[in-house]
């Protein structure tokens, strides 16, 4: 069988873009796309390169640090390339592990809210559980939602990116948290050894979540054309939030347009955009040009939500009143 019929060029857009960016082709004054040249000239080589792209650890890591949502990409990049000492490196790996869990929780619950998944049908009947900082509670909620989606045939973008088996592996990593917690009491040699033991587990989970490179995390900036808004994009290890145009589908835009403004963070997966605030939100100090992504940790006393700011050893608090509408939506699906 013709291999071009088995592997279609258009089925691998991320790989094609990677080839084009990393292997520019020019003949005299003509610039060509490396992916098209390789596919059309020697498809066997194209297939071999695609296989390496999917399994080579360094290539996969570069895809994660460049394309994953910033809360995850930032910490794994820092742990690999920008740590100060062995203790700091373990702290960064721990932050990456926590970012994976909190991001998955925020993303899945946000889409479930957007899709109006009836939480009460899943046995999730206490709003307080959604506000818990316990990893067990967060993973249990995610697993219940994904299991319900699979059994009932809901349209659900997150189920295409997150496997229930991956949640099992995350639970295993959670059992290793004591290694992170007591890292400061260990010698530098012990810390290096512990990193070498824990990093492959984190790396394996990131590899299983490689579909996260298809998620676009963004905040509205301006919209001269409603279906082509200019937004701050929070993907990759850089914290700046570069500005790009997002393409919105008309039906999707109609669903979200009432609250489509710069007060929320949105995720877009396979052309479907939905708000992920308050579980994944942003924080901007008066003197800073760009906002920083933060993720919800737990509900605390005094009518506050506690968040962790990505890249800073800092927790901040938001008033529950900031998220009254979303809270009411979630509660309507619970009770």
C-alpha positions as CSV (number, residue, x, y, z in Angstrom):
1,X,0.0,0.0,0.0
2,X,1.2,3.5,-0.8
3,X,2.5,5.0,2.5
4,X,1.1,8.4,1.5
5,X,-2.3,6.8,2.0
6,X,-1.4,5.5,5.4
7,X,0.1,8.8,6.7
8,X,-1.5,11.9,5.3
9,X,0.4,15.1,5.3
10,X,-2.4,17.1,6.8
11,X,-2.7,14.8,9.8
12,X,0.5,16.0,11.4
13,X,0.3,19.8,11.5
14,X,2.5,20.2,14.6
15,X,5.2,18.0,13.2
16,X,5.1,19.8,9.9
17,X,5.4,23.1,11.6
18,X,8.4,21.8,13.7
19,X,10.1,20.6,10.5
20,X,9.6,24.0,8.8
21,X,10.9,25.9,11.8
22,X,13.9,23.8,12.5
23,X,15.0,22.8,9.0
24,X,14.5,25.8,6.6
25,X,14.9,25.0,2.9
26,X,15.9,27.5,0.3
27,X,17.0,27.2,-3.3
28,X,18.4,30.4,-4.7
29,X,15.8,33.1,-3.7
30,X,13.0,30.5,-3.1
31,X,12.0,29.4,0.4
32,X,10.3,26.1,0.7
33,X,8.5,24.2,3.5
34,X,10.8,21.4,4.7
35,X,7.8,19.3,5.6
36,X,6.3,19.4,2.1
37,X,9.7,18.8,0.5
38,X,10.4,15.7,2.7
39,X,6.9,14.3,2.4
40,X,6.7,14.6,-1.4
41,X,10.3,13.8,-2.2
42,X,10.9,10.8,0.2
43,X,8.0,9.8,2.3
44,X,10.0,7.0,4.0
45,X,12.3,9.7,5.4
46,X,9.3,11.7,6.4
47,X,7.8,8.7,8.4
48,X,11.2,8.1,10.1
49,X,11.4,11.7,11.1
50,X,7.8,11.6,12.4
51,X,8.6,8.6,14.5
52,X,11.7,10.3,16.0
53,X,9.6,13.4,16.7
54,X,7.1,11.4,18.7
55,X,9.7,9.5,20.9
56,X,13.0,11.3,21.0
57,X,13.2,12.6,24.6
58,X,14.9,15.9,23.7
59,X,12.5,16.6,20.9
60,X,9.5,15.9,23.1
61,X,10.9,18.1,25.9
62,X,11.4,20.9,23.4
63,X,7.8,20.5,22.3
64,X,6.6,20.7,25.9
65,X,8.6,23.8,26.8
66,X,7.6,25.6,23.6
67,X,3.9,24.6,23.3
68,X,2.4,23.5,26.6
69,X,0.3,25.9,28.6
70,X,2.7,28.1,30.6
71,X,2.0,26.8,34.1
72,X,3.5,23.5,33.1
73,X,6.0,24.5,30.4
74,X,7.6,27.2,32.7
75,X,8.4,24.8,35.6
76,X,9.8,21.9,33.6
77,X,11.9,24.3,31.5
78,X,13.3,25.8,34.7
79,X,13.9,22.4,36.3
80,X,15.9,21.3,33.3
81,X,17.8,24.4,32.3
82,X,17.6,27.2,34.9
83,X,18.0,25.9,38.4
84,X,20.3,27.4,41.1
85,X,21.2,24.2,43.0
86,X,19.9,20.7,43.6
87,X,17.4,21.7,46.2
88,X,16.0,24.4,43.9
89,X,15.8,21.9,41.1
90,X,13.7,19.6,43.1
91,X,11.4,22.5,44.1
92,X,10.9,23.3,40.5
93,X,10.1,19.7,39.6
94,X,7.6,19.7,42.5
95,X,6.1,22.9,41.1
96,X,5.8,21.3,37.7
97,X,4.1,18.2,39.2
98,X,1.6,20.4,41.1
99,X,1.0,22.6,38.0
100,X,0.1,19.4,36.1
101,X,-2.5,18.4,38.7
102,X,-4.0,21.8,39.2
103,X,-4.1,22.6,35.5
104,X,-5.8,19.3,34.6
105,X,-8.4,19.9,37.4
106,X,-9.1,23.4,36.3
107,X,-9.3,22.5,32.6
108,X,-11.6,19.5,33.0
109,X,-14.0,21.2,35.5
110,X,-14.1,24.3,33.3
111,X,-15.1,22.3,30.2
112,X,-17.6,20.3,32.3
113,X,-19.1,23.6,33.4
114,X,-19.1,24.9,29.8
115,X,-20.8,21.7,28.6
116,X,-23.2,21.7,31.6
117,X,-22.3,18.2,32.7
118,X,-24.6,17.3,35.5
119,X,-22.2,16.8,38.4
120,X,-25.0,15.5,40.7
121,X,-25.4,12.5,38.3
122,X,-21.7,11.7,39.0
123,X,-22.1,11.7,42.8
124,X,-20.3,15.1,43.0
125,X,-22.9,16.8,45.3
126,X,-20.7,19.0,47.5
127,X,-19.3,22.3,46.2
128,X,-16.8,22.3,49.0
129,X,-15.1,19.3,47.4
130,X,-14.4,21.4,44.3
131,X,-12.7,24.0,46.6
132,X,-10.5,21.5,48.4
133,X,-6.7,21.6,48.1
134,X,-6.4,17.9,48.4
135,X,-4.9,16.2,45.4
136,X,-7.1,13.1,46.0
137,X,-10.3,15.3,45.7
138,X,-9.1,17.0,42.5
139,X,-8.1,13.7,40.8
140,X,-11.3,12.0,41.9
141,X,-13.4,14.8,40.4
142,X,-11.5,14.6,37.1
143,X,-11.7,10.9,36.9
144,X,-15.5,10.9,37.7
145,X,-16.1,13.5,34.9
146,X,-14.0,11.7,32.3
147,X,-15.5,8.3,33.1
148,X,-19.0,9.8,32.8
149,X,-18.1,11.4,29.5
150,X,-16.8,8.2,28.0
151,X,-19.8,6.1,29.2
152,X,-22.4,8.7,28.0
153,X,-20.9,9.8,24.7
154,X,-20.6,13.5,25.6
155,X,-18.7,15.8,23.2
156,X,-15.7,16.7,25.4
157,X,-12.4,17.9,24.2
158,X,-10.4,17.1,27.4
159,X,-11.2,13.4,27.1
160,X,-9.2,13.4,23.8
161,X,-6.1,14.7,25.7
162,X,-6.3,13.1,29.1
163,X,-6.5,9.3,29.6
164,X,-7.8,7.8,32.9
165,X,-4.7,5.7,33.0
166,X,-2.6,8.9,33.1
167,X,-4.5,9.9,36.3
168,X,-3.4,6.6,37.8
169,X,0.2,7.4,37.1
170,X,-0.3,10.9,38.6
171,X,-1.6,9.2,41.8
172,X,1.6,7.2,41.9
173,X,3.6,10.3,41.6
174,X,1.6,11.9,44.4
175,X,2.7,9.0,46.7
176,X,6.2,10.3,46.1
177,X,5.5,13.7,47.5
178,X,7.3,13.0,50.7
179,X,10.5,12.9,48.6
180,X,9.7,16.5,47.5
181,X,8.6,17.6,50.9
182,X,11.7,16.5,52.8
183,X,14.2,17.4,50.0
184,X,15.7,20.3,52.0
185,X,16.9,17.9,54.7
186,X,18.9,15.8,52.3
187,X,22.5,16.3,51.0
188,X,23.1,17.7,47.5
189,X,24.1,14.1,46.4
190,X,20.8,12.7,47.8
191,X,18.9,15.5,46.1
192,X,20.5,14.7,42.8
193,X,19.6,11.0,43.2
194,X,16.0,11.9,44.2
195,X,15.7,14.1,41.1
196,X,17.0,11.3,38.9
197,X,14.3,9.0,40.4
198,X,11.4,11.4,40.2
199,X,12.1,13.1,36.9
200,X,11.3,10.0,34.7
201,X,7.9,9.8,36.4
202,X,7.1,13.4,35.7
203,X,8.5,13.1,32.2
204,X,6.4,10.0,31.5
205,X,3.2,11.8,32.6
206,X,4.1,14.8,30.4
207,X,4.6,12.5,27.4
208,X,1.2,11.0,28.0
209,X,-0.2,14.5,28.0
210,X,1.6,15.5,24.8
211,X,-1.8,16.5,23.4
212,X,-1.6,19.6,25.7
213,X,0.5,21.2,23.0
214,X,-2.8,21.6,21.1
215,X,-4.3,23.7,23.9
216,X,-4.2,27.5,23.5
217,X,-4.4,29.3,26.8
218,X,-5.3,33.0,26.4
219,X,-6.8,36.2,27.7
220,X,-8.8,38.6,25.5
221,X,-7.1,41.8,24.5
222,X,-9.0,43.5,21.7
223,X,-11.3,42.5,18.9
224,X,-11.7,44.7,15.8
225,X,-13.3,41.6,14.3
226,X,-15.4,39.5,16.8
227,X,-14.4,36.1,15.4
228,X,-10.7,37.1,15.2
229,X,-9.9,38.6,18.6
230,X,-6.3,39.6,19.4
231,X,-5.3,37.9,22.7
232,X,-2.5,37.4,25.1
233,X,-1.3,33.8,24.6
234,X,0.1,31.8,27.6
235,X,1.8,28.9,26.0
236,X,5.5,27.9,26.3
237,X,8.0,28.6,29.1
238,X,8.2,32.4,28.5
239,X,6.1,34.4,31.0
240,X,5.4,37.4,28.8
241,X,2.1,36.4,27.2
242,X,2.7,37.2,23.5
243,X,-0.2,38.6,21.5
244,X,-1.8,36.7,18.6
245,X,-5.1,36.5,16.9
246,X,-7.4,33.6,17.9
247,X,-9.9,32.2,15.4
248,X,-13.3,31.6,17.0
249,X,-16.1,29.5,15.4
250,X,-19.3,31.5,15.2
251,X,-21.4,29.0,17.2
252,X,-18.8,28.9,19.9
253,X,-18.5,32.6,20.0
254,X,-22.2,33.0,20.5
255,X,-22.0,30.7,23.5
256,X,-19.2,32.6,25.2
257,X,-19.7,36.2,24.0
258,X,-21.7,37.5,26.9
259,X,-18.7,37.3,29.2
260,X,-15.9,37.4,26.6
261,X,-13.6,40.0,28.0
262,X,-10.2,40.5,29.7
263,X,-11.4,39.5,33.2
264,X,-11.0,35.8,32.5
265,X,-8.6,33.2,31.1
266,X,-9.8,31.0,28.3
267,X,-8.6,27.7,26.9
268,X,-9.1,26.7,23.2
269,X,-9.0,23.0,22.2
270,X,-9.7,21.9,18.7
271,X,-11.4,25.2,17.9
272,X,-13.6,25.1,21.0
273,X,-12.9,28.0,23.5
274,X,-14.3,28.1,27.0
275,X,-13.4,30.1,30.2
276,X,-11.2,28.4,32.7
277,X,-11.4,31.1,35.4
278,X,-11.5,30.9,38.4
279,X,-9.5,27.6,38.5
280,X,-6.9,28.9,36.1
281,X,-6.7,32.7,36.3
282,X,-4.3,35.6,36.1
283,X,-2.7,38.2,38.3
284,X,-1.3,41.5,37.3
285,X,0.5,44.0,39.6
286,X,0.2,47.7,38.8
287,X,3.9,48.0,37.8
288,X,3.9,45.0,35.5
289,X,3.2,45.2,31.8
290,X,1.9,41.6,31.4
291,X,-0.3,39.5,33.6
292,X,0.9,36.3,35.1
293,X,-1.0,33.0,35.1
294,X,-2.0,31.7,38.5
295,X,-4.0,28.6,39.5
296,X,-6.6,28.0,42.2
297,X,-5.4,26.2,45.3
298,X,-8.2,26.2,47.8
299,X,-11.1,28.2,49.3
300,X,-10.1,29.9,52.6
301,X,-11.8,31.7,55.4
302,X,-13.1,35.2,55.0
303,X,-14.7,34.8,51.6
304,X,-11.4,34.3,49.7
305,X,-10.0,32.1,47.0
306,X,-6.3,31.3,47.4
307,X,-4.1,31.1,44.2
308,X,-0.5,30.4,43.4
309,X,1.2,32.7,41.0
310,X,3.3,30.8,38.4
311,X,7.0,31.7,38.6
312,X,6.7,33.4,42.0
313,X,7.0,31.9,45.5
314,X,3.8,33.8,46.3
315,X,0.2,33.1,47.0
316,X,-2.5,35.7,46.4
317,X,-6.1,36.0,47.4
318,X,-9.1,36.8,45.4
319,X,-12.6,37.6,46.8
320,X,-15.2,35.0,46.1
321,X,-17.3,37.9,44.7
322,X,-14.8,38.1,41.8
323,X,-16.2,34.7,40.6
324,X,-19.8,34.8,41.7
325,X,-21.3,34.0,38.4
326,X,-19.1,31.0,37.7
327,X,-19.6,29.7,41.3
328,X,-23.4,30.0,40.7
329,X,-23.1,28.0,37.5
330,X,-21.1,25.2,39.1
331,X,-23.5,25.0,42.0
332,X,-26.5,24.7,39.6
333,X,-24.9,21.6,38.2
334,X,-24.2,20.1,41.7
335,X,-27.4,20.7,43.6
